[in-house]
Amino acid sequence: TGSTYGNPPANFYRALRSPIDRAEAAAQVFLGSRLKCARCHDHPFEDVRQDDYYRFAALFDGIDYEIVENKRKDKFDKHQFRGEQKVKLVALDKLDPKIVLKHPRTRKPPEPGLLERGAPPLASMNRRLEEMAQWVISHPNFARVQANRIWFHMTGRALIEPVDDVRDTNPASNPALMETLEHELRDSGYDPRHLIRLIANSRTYQFSADPRGGAAGSEENFARTTVRRYPAEVIIDAAHRSLAGLIEFADTHKSTRSVGMPGVESVHLSRNPGHGERFLKLFGKPARLTSSDAERNDETTLA
C-alpha cells in the first residue's frame, strides 16, 4: 500500500482494480493456475469450486484509492489516469457497499480463505495477505512454475506449455527434468541465480543451433538450441547505448532504459508517441495488460 510513486509494488493494485482480477493474476503468475472458469461455475480442469474461488478473491478485497494528481491528456476519456495515487488497505465494513466483493449466488461477501478445500477462514485483516504469501511459497506448484519459467526464458521452450498453465492434465514434456529443476530451486532457498547457473552449465544449454544432422523433433527434446531473436528491450537498449542516447521515450528521462519501463502504451492512445515506443511495440514488447506470458510477441517482423 501507499503512494504508487513512493512504493512501486502498490501499482499492482493500480493496474488490477477488482479483487477477482488480483486473485486470478496472483494464481496464474505464482501457481500457474488459471481460475477464470471458476468465476461462473466449478472449474472443469482444476480442483477449484466456485466457492473456493470467491473465498480466495476475498483475500484481495479491502482496497481503496486516493488520487493525488491526475494529468489526464484526453479530457474525453474519463477512465484515463496519468499521475500519482495512494493505495489504502481499508476494513470491509468501511468500504462502499457497492464495491465490496459479493458471491454471485448468495449476494453476500464471502469469508476470505486460501485456495484449498477445507481451509479455515482468514479473518485477520492485517495478517491475511502475509498468511496467503506463506501459503503460496509452500504450495507444490510455486517452485514448479518458477523453475519452468526460468527454463523457458533460457532455452526458448518451456517444459510445461503454456508456461503459466500448470495442472495434472498438462504434464511436463520431461517430468524427471522438471522435478530436478523444481527441487534445485526449492533447496537453494528459491535463489534464481542458482538455477540459472545450473542451466547455463548444462550440456543442453550449450548445444549448437545447427539443425543439420539433427533428429526429427530435436528442438522439442532440447537436443539443439532454439534460435530466437533478441527481445525488443535488448535491441533498442543496445542501439540507445551505441547512438549515445539519441532514442527517446515519451514522458521519460533520457537515461531511462526500456527494460525499466513497465509496458508500452498503445501508439493509438498517444497523440505523439516517441520513436522508442513505436519500436518496442513493433518488436513485441507488451502493454502488460494481462498476466499471461503469451502477451509478448517474439516473432520475427519484416518491419
N, C-alpha and C positions, 0 to 999 in steps of 0.2 A: 504494500500500500504506500501512499504518499504521492509526491509530485512525479509526473511522467518524465520530467526533465531531470530532477534530482535523484530519482530512483528508477532507472530504466526498466527493471523487471515488471514494474507496475503497468507497462504498456501491454502486457498480456491481457489485462482487464480492459484496457482501452480498445484493443482490437476485437476482443470477443466480449460482446456486451451482455449476453444472456448466460445463465447458469448451464443450460444444455449445451451451448456451443463450447463453453470452457470444459465441461465434463467430457464431451466427445473428443476434443483436441488432446486433452491430457491422456485419455485412454489410448488414443491412436499413437501418439508420439512415444509414450513411455512403456506401454504394454502391448502395442501392436494390435489392439482390439478396436474393431470398427463397430461402434454401438448404435449407429443411426437407426437400424431396423427396430431396435427395442424402444424407440421413441413412440411407436404406434402399436406395437404388439411384441410378444415374446420373441427373442432373437432366434431365427431358424438354424443358425450355424454355431452360435456361442451359447454357453450355459448361463444366459443372462435373461431374466424375466423383465417385463416392463416395470414391475415394482422395484426391482434391483436398480434399474436404470435411473428412475426418478429419485431414489434414495441417494444414489451416487451423485446425481446432478445437484441435489440439495446441499451437498458439501461446498459447492461453489456459489451458493446464494449469499445474500447479505452484503452485497457490494453496491455502493452509491458513488456518485461523481460530483465534483465541484469544479466548474470551468473557471480557470484563472484568466485565460485570454483565448480568443478565437480570431485569428487573422484569416477569415474566410475570403477566398479570392472570387468565388462565384456567388454573388448575392442571391441568385435564384435557386441555388442548391442548399436547402436548409439542413441537409444531412452532412455537408462537407465540414470537416473540422481541421484546422491548422493552428496549433498552439499548445498551451500547457493546461493540464487539468490535474486535479488531485483525486486519487482513488482512495475511498474510505471503506473500512470494514464496519458495518452497521448491524445492530441486532435486528432480527427479522420483524419483531413487533414494532420497530421504529421506521421500517421501510414503508413506502407507499404500497398499500394492499394490491394495487393494480399491477405492480411489477414483481411481486413475490411469486416464486415458482409454485405451481399447483399441479397435482396429479390430474391428468385429463379425465380419469374415471371417477375419482372421489371428489374432485374440485377442492381438495384441501392440501395445504403444504405438507409434503412428505417428511418423514423423520430422516435426517442426514445419516448415511451409513456407507460402509465400504462396499465395493463391488464383489461381494461373495455371499453365498447362501447362508443364512443364519447368523450373519454378523450383527452384533448389538449396535443400537443407535449411538451416534457420537453427539451427545447433547452439548458439550462444552464449546461455546462459540470461539474462544481464543485458542483452543487446543486441537480442534478438529482437522485443520489443514496440516498441522505438524504430524498428527497421527496418520493422516492419509499418506503423507510423504514417506513415513517409515514403512507403511504397508506396501507402497509401490516398490520401494527398494527391495523388500523381502519377497516380492512376488516372483515366481519362477520365470515369468515372461520378461522381466525387466532386463536381466543380463543377456537373454537371447536376442531381444530386439536391438539393444545397443551393439552387441557383437556383430549381428547381421548387418547393421547399418555401416559399421566401420569397415567390414569386409567389402561391402558394396562400393563404398567410396574409394577403396584402394584397388579393387580389381575390375570394377565396372559392371559386375554382375553379382546379385545377392544370392545367398544360399537359399533364402526364402523369398519368393517373388509373389506379389509385390513386397517391397521391403518393410512396409508398415501393416502387413496383414498376417499376423502370426496366430495360427489356430491349429487344432489337431487335424482338421481336414485339409490343411495346406502344409504338408511336411517339407522339411529341408531337402534339397537335392542330394546332399551328402550329410546324413544325420550324425555320423561319427565326428566329422569335422566341425559341425555346428555345436555339438556337445563339448568338444575340446575348447573351442573359442569361448563358449559360454563360461566354462569352468575357469579358464585363464583370466577372463575379465573379473569374475567374482572373487577369485583367490587373490588377485592383485589389489583388492580394495576398490574396484571399479576405476582403475587407472588406465585411461585410453592410450597413453603413451606406451605402456607395457604391451598392449595388444598390437598397436601399430608397429612397434619394433619387432615383435614376433612374426607378424605377417611379412614385413619388409625383408626379413632374413630368411624367409622360406623359399624353397625351390619354385613353388607355384607362382609367387610374385615375380620371380626373376626369369621366368620363361620368356622366350622370344615371341614377337607378334607375327613372325613369318608364317603364313598359312601353308607354304609348300611342304608337301610330305606329311602333313598333319592328318590324323584320323578324322573320320566324319564325327561331327559333334564335339570336336576337341575344345571349342570355345565354351560349350555348355559344361564340359567336365573340367574346365580350368587347366587344360593341357597346353594352352598358349594364351598369351596376353591379349586382352580385348583392346583394340585400337579405339581411342576416344579423342575427341578434340578437347582442348582446354575449356574450362568454364568461362563464361563471359567476363567474370570479375578478374580472372587471371590475365586474360588477353588485354583488357583495357588498362589494368594497373601497370602492366609491362610497358604498354605504349605511353601511358601517362608519365612513367619514370624516364623513358627514352626521349620523350619530347619536352622534358623539363617542365612538366605540369601545365601543358597547354590545353589539355582536355578538362573541361569544367562541367560540373553538375549543378543544376538549378538549386538555389536556396541552400548551398553548402559552401564550406570554406575550401579554398584552393588545395589545401593539404589533405582533404578527405580522400580516402581510398575507397573504391567501390565495395570491397569486402566488408567495410564497416557500415555500409548503408543497409537499412532494414529491408527494403524492397524497391520495386520500380513502379512508380505511379504511371498509369497508362498515359501514353502521349496524347490520347484523345481527351483526357481530362485536364491537360495543361495547355494553355494557350501559347506558351513559349518554352517548350521543353528544350533542355540543353542537348548538345551532341552526345554527351555521355549517357544520358537516359535513353536516347534513341538507339545507341549501340547496344546497351545492356538488354533492352527489350528485344532487339533484333536477334541477339545471340542467346536468348533463352533465360535470362535472369527473371525469376517470377516476381509477381507483385506481393507474394506471401499472403494471399487472401484465404488460403486453406491450410490445413495441417498435413496434407498429403505430399509425399516426396515426388509424386508424379506431376506436380505443378511446374517443375523445372523442365525445360526442353533443351537437351544437349545434342539434338540432331544437327547435322551439317547444313548450313544455309548457303545459298548461291549469292547472297547479297554482297 
